[in-house]
């Protein structure tokens, strides 16, 4: 039970980090293309 909860938490955090990095890259490309 604890392992399942822990793996779920890890996957959620991992997805958040991936989304954050993807969003930052998208924002940087947008700013770069505006120049």
N, C-alpha and C positions, 0 to 999 in steps of 0.2 A: 504494500500500500504506500509506504513512504517512498519507495523507489519509483513507483508510478507517478506520484505527485512530483517528485524531484525531477524526473525526466520531462514531465509536462512543463514544469517551471523553466527548465533549461531550454527546451525547444521554444517556449514563448519568448524568453530573453534573446535567444539566438535570432528568431524572426524579427524582433524589434531592432536588433543591431543591424541586421541585413537591410531592413526597410530604411533605417536612419542613414546608412551608408549610401543606399541607392538614391534616396531623396537628396542628399548632399551632392552627389555626383550630378544628378539632374539639374540642381540649382546652379552648380558651378558651370555646367555646359550652357545653360540659359544665359548666365551673366557673361560668359566668354563669347557667345554668339552675338550678344547685343553690342559689344565693342566694335 
